[in-house]
Amino acid sequence: MELLESKANTKSTYIYFFIAGIVLIAFNLRPAITSLGPLVGMIQEDVGLAHWSAGLLMSLPLVVFAIMSPLVPKIASRVTNELTLIIGLSFLLIGIAIRSIPMTFFLFTGTLLAGMGIAIGNVLLPAVVKDKFPHKFGLMTSVYSTSMGLIASLASGISIPLAIDLNLGWQGAQLVWTIPVVVAILVWILLRKNNVMDHSSALKQQEGSTSNTMWRTPLAWQIAIFMGFQSFLFYVTISWLPEILHSHGMSMETAGWMLSFTQLVGLPASFFIPVLAGRSQSQVWIAFMLGMFSIVGYSGLLLGSSYPVLIMSIALIGFALGGAFPLALSYIGLRARSANQAAELSGMTQSTGYLLAAVGPLFIGYLYDMAHSWTLPIVTLIVVSMVIVVFGMLSGRNRYV
């Protein structure tokens, strides 16, 4: 009896430790990107980057995500999810360290390595949650997606204070983010060493790759398109919302705060949407609700000129964007039968998603340059929101890939 209790306690401790490991992975998936934006001006001045080079520096991680995502499940199938995550964290650590050297070559090489590391975490996190918490997938997705949102906002907010107020410079402000990476590596080394996977879990990891059939599955493509266009909307909004608000007469400082407000409004949705999705057999109604918020929100930017209308529009957009990404992550687990399938589906959908995300800001900027007005770009965002409604509802049906 005592032996059974001891084993139960050991397994319980391992589960809590594993949850901590998942949260630590989530903590490290955004700061290397979101902390860079506020520091770009300082980096340009110090290193001598042209504006187009600075833009490429910001877009490079998204391109790396798109290329790397389909490869991650193949790597994980040859070793284990735990070892692959450790490899990814190691890339991230080296990338942040190299990127802090004030030379153009190291800046871009470090960003490339950091992007590779983040891509591994992006793809494998839904698969790991599906494997270890198949009956709590919605709740665990809520935990790590909300963690990602919080730390992303924090990284953006404290970059300048770290660089200027604490006299760390842009290099020191970047190196600070190696600390949570080191902690995560240590935790995952221990998790791998003390892995208590049962025999069935081990067999799941040894299943053959399903990538060839995944790319030919209609439901997988529906999820991929939903993931892709919600990423498109998110990165376009992050890039251009302040300029759109400024065109309505809002100061750039206020417009910047409104962008922060957009992200903060989305945090409750980041937590509650996956929980609701996990408790529902069909997520069609959730996708419809979020899509309608998005359509009404962007329509408000098109039609509204008063502050109350703009603020209401921003709140609706924030809630829609905050809920759409974790809903897309939830679909990866809910529409897959196994952790192996979840990894393959995650790689496919995130490859599509980040490809569209990388194109989005450039395309919308081109439309503005062509039309000399934000009307055509905003109409495009409304049309994209309609596409999201359709493919979100198709993805939300109670089916498996």
C-alpha positions as CSV (number, residue, x, y, z in Angstrom):
1,M,0.0,0.0,0.0
2,E,2.8,2.4,1.0
3,L,4.6,1.5,-2.3
4,L,1.5,2.4,-4.3
5,E,1.1,5.7,-2.5
6,S,4.8,6.5,-3.1
7,K,4.4,5.8,-6.8
8,A,1.2,7.9,-7.0
9,N,3.0,10.8,-5.2
10,T,6.0,10.5,-7.6
11,K,3.7,10.6,-10.6
12,S,1.7,13.5,-9.2
13,T,5.0,15.5,-8.6
14,Y,6.1,14.7,-12.1
15,I,2.8,16.0,-13.6
16,Y,3.1,19.3,-11.7
17,F,6.7,19.5,-12.8
18,F,5.6,18.8,-16.4
19,I,3.0,21.6,-16.2
20,A,5.8,24.0,-15.0
21,G,7.9,22.8,-18.0
22,I,5.1,23.6,-20.4
23,V,4.6,27.1,-18.9
24,L,8.4,27.7,-19.2
25,I,8.3,26.7,-22.8
26,A,5.4,29.2,-23.4
27,F,7.4,31.9,-21.6
28,N,10.2,31.6,-24.1
29,L,8.2,31.6,-27.4
30,R,7.6,35.3,-27.7
31,P,10.1,37.6,-25.8
32,A,12.9,37.1,-28.4
33,I,10.4,38.6,-31.0
34,T,8.3,41.1,-29.0
35,S,11.3,42.6,-27.1
36,L,13.1,43.4,-30.3
37,G,10.5,45.9,-31.8
38,P,11.0,48.7,-29.3
39,L,14.8,48.4,-29.5
40,V,15.0,48.5,-33.3
41,G,15.8,52.3,-33.4
42,M,18.7,51.8,-30.9
43,I,19.9,48.8,-32.9
44,Q,19.8,50.7,-36.2
45,E,21.8,53.6,-34.7
46,D,24.4,51.3,-33.1
47,V,24.8,48.8,-36.0
48,G,24.0,51.1,-38.9
49,L,21.0,49.1,-40.3
50,A,18.9,50.6,-43.1
51,H,15.1,50.7,-42.6
52,W,14.6,47.7,-45.0
53,S,17.2,45.7,-43.1
54,A,15.4,46.5,-39.8
55,G,12.1,45.4,-41.4
56,L,13.8,42.1,-42.6
57,L,15.1,41.5,-39.1
58,M,11.5,41.7,-37.8
59,S,10.1,39.5,-40.5
60,L,12.9,36.9,-40.5
61,P,11.5,34.8,-37.5
62,L,8.1,34.4,-39.2
63,V,9.8,33.2,-42.4
64,V,11.9,30.7,-40.4
65,F,8.7,29.5,-38.6
66,A,7.1,28.8,-42.0
67,I,10.0,26.8,-43.3
68,M,10.9,25.0,-40.1
69,S,7.4,24.0,-38.8
70,P,6.9,21.0,-41.2
71,L,10.3,19.6,-40.3
72,V,9.8,19.6,-36.5
73,P,7.6,16.5,-36.4
74,K,10.1,14.5,-38.4
75,I,12.9,15.5,-35.9
76,A,10.7,14.6,-32.9
77,S,9.7,11.2,-34.4
78,R,13.4,10.2,-34.6
79,V,14.1,11.1,-31.0
80,T,11.5,12.3,-28.4
81,N,9.5,15.4,-27.9
82,E,11.5,16.2,-24.7
83,L,14.9,16.0,-26.4
84,T,13.6,18.0,-29.4
85,L,12.4,20.7,-27.1
86,I,15.8,20.9,-25.4
87,I,17.4,21.2,-28.8
88,G,15.0,24.0,-29.7
89,L,15.7,25.8,-26.4
90,S,19.4,25.5,-27.0
91,F,19.1,27.1,-30.4
92,L,17.1,29.9,-28.8
93,L,19.7,30.5,-26.1
94,I,22.6,30.6,-28.6
95,G,20.6,32.8,-31.0
96,I,19.8,35.4,-28.3
97,A,23.4,35.4,-27.2
98,I,24.8,35.8,-30.7
99,R,22.2,38.5,-31.6
100,S,23.5,40.6,-28.8
101,I,26.9,41.1,-30.6
102,P,26.6,44.5,-32.3
103,M,27.5,43.3,-35.8
104,T,25.0,42.8,-38.7
105,F,26.1,39.2,-39.4
106,F,25.7,38.2,-35.8
107,L,22.4,40.1,-35.5
108,F,20.8,38.2,-38.4
109,T,22.5,34.8,-37.6
110,G,21.3,35.0,-34.0
111,T,17.7,35.9,-35.1
112,L,17.8,33.0,-37.5
113,L,18.8,30.5,-34.7
114,A,16.3,32.0,-32.3
115,G,13.6,31.6,-34.9
116,M,14.5,28.0,-35.4
117,G,14.3,27.4,-31.6
118,I,10.9,29.1,-31.3
119,A,9.5,27.2,-34.2
120,I,10.3,23.9,-32.5
121,G,8.5,25.0,-29.4
122,N,5.5,26.4,-31.4
123,V,4.9,23.1,-33.1
124,L,5.6,20.6,-30.3
125,L,3.8,22.3,-27.5
126,P,0.3,21.3,-28.7
127,A,1.6,17.8,-29.3
128,V,3.1,17.5,-25.8
129,V,-0.1,18.7,-24.2
130,K,-2.2,16.3,-26.3
131,D,0.1,13.4,-25.2
132,K,0.3,14.2,-21.5
133,F,-3.1,15.8,-20.9
134,P,-5.5,14.4,-23.5
135,H,-8.5,14.9,-21.2
136,K,-7.4,18.4,-20.1
137,F,-6.3,19.7,-23.5
138,G,-8.5,22.8,-23.4
139,L,-7.5,23.9,-20.0
140,M,-3.8,23.3,-20.6
141,T,-4.0,25.2,-23.9
142,S,-5.5,28.1,-21.9
143,V,-2.7,28.0,-19.5
144,Y,0.1,28.1,-22.0
145,S,-1.5,30.5,-24.5
146,T,-2.3,33.0,-21.7
147,S,1.2,32.7,-20.5
148,M,2.5,33.5,-24.0
149,G,0.3,36.6,-24.2
150,L,1.3,37.9,-20.8
151,I,5.1,37.5,-21.3
152,A,4.9,38.9,-24.8
153,S,3.2,42.1,-23.5
154,L,5.8,42.2,-20.6
155,A,8.7,41.8,-23.0
156,S,7.5,44.7,-25.2
157,G,6.9,46.9,-22.2
158,I,10.2,46.5,-20.3
159,S,12.6,46.5,-23.2
160,I,13.2,50.3,-23.2
161,P,13.3,50.5,-19.3
162,L,15.9,47.7,-19.3
163,A,18.0,49.3,-22.0
164,I,17.8,52.9,-20.8
165,D,16.7,53.1,-17.1
166,L,19.0,50.2,-16.0
167,N,21.7,51.2,-18.5
168,L,21.9,47.7,-20.0
169,G,21.8,49.0,-23.6
170,W,20.0,47.0,-26.3
171,Q,22.4,44.1,-25.9
172,G,21.8,43.7,-22.2
173,A,18.0,44.1,-22.7
174,Q,18.2,41.1,-25.0
175,L,20.5,39.0,-22.9
176,V,18.0,39.3,-20.0
177,W,15.8,36.9,-21.9
178,T,18.4,34.1,-21.8
179,I,17.6,33.6,-18.1
180,P,14.2,32.0,-18.6
181,V,15.7,29.9,-21.5
182,V,18.4,28.5,-19.2
183,V,15.8,27.7,-16.5
184,A,13.6,26.0,-19.1
185,I,16.5,23.9,-20.4
186,L,17.4,22.7,-16.9
187,V,13.8,21.8,-16.2
188,W,13.4,19.8,-19.4
189,I,16.7,18.0,-18.9
190,L,15.3,16.8,-15.6
191,L,11.9,15.9,-17.2
192,R,13.6,13.9,-19.8
193,K,15.8,12.1,-17.3
194,N,12.8,11.3,-15.1
195,N,10.3,10.6,-17.9
196,V,7.6,8.3,-16.6
197,M,5.9,7.7,-20.0
198,D,3.9,4.5,-20.0
199,H,4.3,1.9,-22.7
200,S,1.4,3.2,-24.8
201,S,2.8,6.7,-24.8
202,A,6.2,5.4,-25.9
203,L,4.5,3.5,-28.8
204,K,2.7,6.7,-29.8
205,Q,6.0,8.5,-30.2
206,Q,7.3,5.6,-32.4
207,E,4.3,5.8,-34.7
208,G,5.2,6.5,-38.3
209,S,4.9,9.9,-39.8
210,T,1.6,10.9,-41.2
211,S,2.8,14.1,-42.9
212,N,2.1,12.8,-46.5
213,T,-1.5,12.1,-45.8
214,M,-2.0,15.2,-43.6
215,W,-1.3,17.5,-46.5
216,R,-4.0,15.8,-48.5
217,T,-6.7,15.9,-45.8
218,P,-9.4,18.5,-46.3
219,L,-10.0,19.1,-42.6
220,A,-6.3,19.7,-42.1
221,W,-6.3,22.3,-44.8
222,Q,-9.4,24.0,-43.3
223,I,-7.6,24.3,-39.9
224,A,-4.4,25.5,-41.8
225,I,-6.4,28.2,-43.6
226,F,-8.0,29.3,-40.3
227,M,-4.7,29.4,-38.6
228,G,-3.1,31.2,-41.5
229,F,-5.6,34.0,-41.8
230,Q,-6.0,34.7,-38.1
231,S,-2.1,35.0,-38.1
232,F,-2.4,37.4,-41.0
233,L,-4.9,39.6,-39.1
234,F,-2.8,39.5,-35.9
235,Y,0.5,40.6,-37.5
236,V,-1.2,43.2,-39.8
237,T,-2.9,44.7,-36.7
238,I,0.3,44.7,-34.7
239,S,2.1,46.4,-37.6
240,W,-0.5,48.9,-38.9
241,L,-3.2,49.6,-36.2
242,P,-1.4,52.7,-34.8
243,E,-1.1,54.2,-38.3
244,I,-4.8,53.5,-39.0
245,L,-5.8,55.2,-35.7
246,H,-3.4,58.1,-36.4
247,S,-5.3,58.6,-39.7
248,H,-8.4,59.2,-37.7
249,G,-6.7,62.0,-35.8
250,M,-5.3,60.1,-32.8
251,S,-1.8,61.0,-31.7
252,M,0.8,58.3,-32.3
253,E,1.5,58.0,-28.5
254,T,-2.2,57.4,-27.9
255,A,-2.4,55.0,-30.8
256,G,0.5,53.0,-29.3
257,W,-1.3,52.7,-26.1
258,M,-4.4,51.5,-28.0
259,L,-2.3,48.8,-29.5
260,S,-1.3,47.7,-26.0
261,F,-5.0,47.8,-25.0
262,T,-5.8,45.6,-28.0
263,Q,-3.5,42.9,-26.6
264,L,-4.7,43.2,-23.0
265,V,-8.3,42.9,-24.0
266,G,-7.5,39.6,-25.7
267,L,-6.0,38.0,-22.6
268,P,-9.3,36.9,-21.1
269,A,-10.3,35.4,-24.4
270,S,-6.9,33.6,-24.6
271,F,-7.8,31.8,-21.3
272,F,-11.5,31.1,-21.7
273,I,-11.8,30.2,-25.4
274,P,-9.7,27.0,-25.2
275,V,-11.6,25.9,-22.0
276,L,-15.0,26.4,-23.8
277,A,-13.6,24.6,-26.9
278,G,-12.4,21.7,-24.8
279,R,-15.8,21.3,-23.2
280,S,-17.8,21.4,-26.4
281,Q,-18.0,18.7,-29.0
282,S,-18.4,21.3,-31.7
283,Q,-16.7,24.7,-31.7
284,V,-18.7,26.1,-34.7
285,W,-20.5,28.6,-32.5
286,I,-17.2,29.8,-30.9
287,A,-15.6,30.4,-34.4
288,F,-18.7,32.2,-35.6
289,M,-18.8,34.5,-32.5
290,L,-15.1,35.4,-32.8
291,G,-15.4,36.0,-36.5
292,M,-18.3,38.3,-36.1
293,F,-16.4,40.3,-33.4
294,S,-13.6,40.7,-36.0
295,I,-15.9,41.8,-38.8
296,V,-17.7,44.4,-36.6
297,G,-14.4,45.6,-35.1
298,Y,-12.7,46.2,-38.4
299,S,-15.9,47.7,-39.9
300,G,-15.8,50.2,-37.0
301,L,-12.3,51.3,-38.1
302,L,-13.7,51.8,-41.6
303,L,-16.8,53.8,-40.6
304,G,-16.0,55.3,-37.2
305,S,-14.3,58.6,-36.6
306,S,-15.3,59.3,-33.0
307,Y,-13.2,58.0,-30.0
308,P,-16.0,55.9,-28.5
309,V,-16.6,54.0,-31.8
310,L,-12.8,53.5,-32.3
311,I,-12.3,52.2,-28.7
312,M,-15.3,49.8,-29.1
313,S,-13.8,48.6,-32.4
314,I,-10.4,48.1,-30.9
315,A,-11.9,46.1,-28.0
316,L,-13.8,43.8,-30.4
317,I,-10.7,43.3,-32.5
318,G,-8.6,42.6,-29.4
319,F,-11.1,40.0,-28.1
320,A,-11.3,38.3,-31.6
321,L,-7.6,38.1,-32.1
322,G,-7.0,37.1,-28.5
323,G,-9.4,34.2,-28.9
324,A,-8.7,33.1,-32.5
325,F,-5.1,32.0,-31.9
326,P,-5.8,29.7,-28.9
327,L,-8.8,28.4,-30.8
328,A,-6.5,27.4,-33.7
329,L,-4.2,25.7,-31.2
330,S,-7.2,23.9,-29.7
331,Y,-8.2,22.6,-33.1
332,I,-4.8,21.0,-33.5
333,G,-5.4,18.8,-30.4
334,L,-9.2,18.4,-30.7
335,R,-9.1,17.3,-34.4
336,A,-6.1,14.9,-33.9
337,R,-6.5,11.3,-32.5
338,S,-2.9,11.1,-31.1
339,A,0.1,13.2,-30.1
340,N,1.9,12.1,-33.3
341,Q,-1.0,13.4,-35.4
342,A,-1.2,16.6,-33.4
343,A,2.5,17.2,-34.1
344,E,2.1,16.7,-37.8
345,L,-1.1,18.9,-37.9
346,S,0.7,21.5,-35.9
347,G,3.6,21.6,-38.3
348,M,1.4,21.9,-41.3
349,T,-0.9,24.6,-39.9
350,Q,1.8,26.7,-38.4
351,S,3.8,26.6,-41.6
352,T,0.8,27.9,-43.5
353,G,0.0,30.4,-40.7
354,Y,3.4,32.0,-40.5
355,L,3.8,32.2,-44.2
356,L,0.6,34.3,-44.4
357,A,1.7,36.2,-41.3
358,A,5.0,37.2,-43.0
359,V,3.2,38.3,-46.2
360,G,0.3,40.1,-44.4
361,P,2.0,43.4,-43.2
362,L,3.8,43.8,-46.5
363,F,0.7,43.2,-48.6
364,I,-1.5,45.6,-46.5
365,G,1.3,48.2,-46.7
366,Y,1.4,47.8,-50.5
367,L,-2.4,48.3,-50.7
368,Y,-2.0,51.5,-48.8
369,D,0.8,52.8,-51.0
370,M,-1.3,52.0,-54.0
371,A,-4.6,53.6,-52.8
372,H,-3.1,56.3,-50.6
373,S,-5.9,55.6,-48.1
374,W,-6.6,53.0,-45.4
375,T,-10.1,52.2,-46.9
376,L,-9.0,49.4,-49.2
377,P,-6.6,47.8,-46.6
378,I,-9.4,47.8,-44.0
379,V,-12.0,46.4,-46.5
380,T,-9.4,43.6,-47.2
381,L,-9.2,42.9,-43.4
382,I,-13.0,42.6,-43.3
383,V,-13.0,40.1,-46.2
384,V,-10.2,38.1,-44.4
385,S,-12.4,38.1,-41.3
386,M,-15.2,36.6,-43.3
387,V,-12.8,33.9,-44.6
388,I,-11.9,33.2,-41.0
389,V,-15.6,32.8,-40.1
390,V,-16.1,30.2,-42.8
391,F,-13.0,28.1,-42.2
392,G,-13.2,28.5,-38.4
393,M,-16.7,27.0,-38.5
394,L,-15.6,24.2,-40.9
395,S,-12.7,23.4,-38.6
396,G,-15.0,23.4,-35.5
397,R,-17.1,20.4,-36.6
398,N,-16.7,17.3,-34.4
399,R,-14.4,15.4,-36.8
400,Y,-10.9,14.0,-36.9
401,V,-8.2,14.5,-39.5
